[in-house]
């Protein structure tokens, strides 16, 4: 059962994706109620693309799928933390293991 979460005005909630083994933050994307449902049903991360206005399952074209191990939500009920087993070379569309590979 999906709890009552606090989605933004566009019906979206940020989802931080973390490597379940290492604890590394891999990426951040947005989900809506339906993509969260699809994630729970499939066991693979599914997100909502704000630019393309469609669902996308991580790894559907790259093969770098994310197997969901645990989904947590924060105390304000407005952010998800998804712990995954990352398959393939990494989470970032640039080919990096994580989207957070640059320093300020």
C-alpha positions in Angstrom: 0.0 0.0 0.0 1.3 3.4 -0.9 1.0 5.9 2.0 -0.4 9.4 1.6 2.6 11.3 0.4 3.0 15.0 -0.3 3.4 15.5 -4.0 4.1 19.0 -5.4 1.7 21.1 -7.5 2.6 19.0 -10.5 1.8 15.7 -8.8 5.5 14.9 -8.4 7.8 13.8 -5.6 11.6 13.8 -5.6 13.2 10.4 -5.4 16.8 10.1 -4.3 18.4 6.9 -5.5 21.1 5.3 -3.3 23.3 2.3 -3.8 22.0 -0.2 -1.1 25.5 -1.6 -0.6 27.9 1.3 -0.7 25.5 4.1 0.4 26.6 6.2 -2.6 23.9 8.6 -3.9 23.4 7.6 -7.5 20.9 10.0 -8.9 17.7 12.1 -8.2 14.6 11.9 -10.4 10.9 12.5 -10.0 8.1 10.1 -9.5 4.3 10.5 -9.5 1.8 8.2 -7.9 1.7 5.9 -11.0 5.5 5.6 -11.4 5.8 4.7 -7.7 3.1 2.1 -8.2 5.0 0.7 -11.3 8.2 0.7 -9.3 6.6 -1.3 -6.5 5.0 -3.8 -8.9 8.1 -4.4 -11.1 10.9 -4.1 -8.5 12.7 -1.7 -10.9 12.8 2.0 -10.7 10.3 3.9 -12.8 10.2 7.6 -13.0 8.3 10.5 -14.6 10.2 12.5 -17.2 9.3 16.2 -16.8 10.7 17.1 -20.2 9.3 14.2 -22.2 6.1 14.0 -20.1 6.2 10.2 -20.0 7.2 7.3 -17.8 10.7 5.8 -18.0 12.2 2.8 -16.4 15.9 3.1 -15.5 17.9 1.0 -17.8 15.3 0.3 -20.4 17.6 1.5 -23.2 21.0 1.4 -21.5 20.7 -1.9 -19.6 21.8 -0.2 -16.4 18.7 -1.2 -14.4 18.1 -0.5 -10.7 16.7 -3.4 -8.6 14.8 -1.9 -5.7 15.8 -3.1 -2.3 14.0 -0.6 -0.1 11.9 2.6 -0.4 11.8 5.1 2.5 10.1 8.4 2.8 11.1 11.4 4.9 9.4 12.9 8.0 7.7 15.5 5.9 6.4 12.8 3.5 7.6 14.8 0.5 10.8 13.0 -0.6 11.6 9.4 -1.3 14.9 7.5 -0.7 15.1 4.5 -2.9 17.9 2.0 -2.1 18.8 -0.1 -5.1 21.2 -2.6 -6.5 22.7 -0.8 -9.5 23.3 -3.1 -12.5 25.6 -2.3 -15.4 28.1 0.5 -15.6 26.2 3.1 -13.6 23.2 5.3 -13.0 24.2 8.4 -15.0 23.2 8.9 -18.7 26.8 10.3 -19.1 28.2 6.8 -18.4 29.4 7.7 -14.9 28.5 5.5 -12.0 26.7 8.3 -10.3 25.1 11.6 -11.5 27.1 13.4 -8.7 30.6 13.2 -10.1 31.5 17.0 -10.2 32.7 19.2 -7.4 32.0 22.9 -7.0 
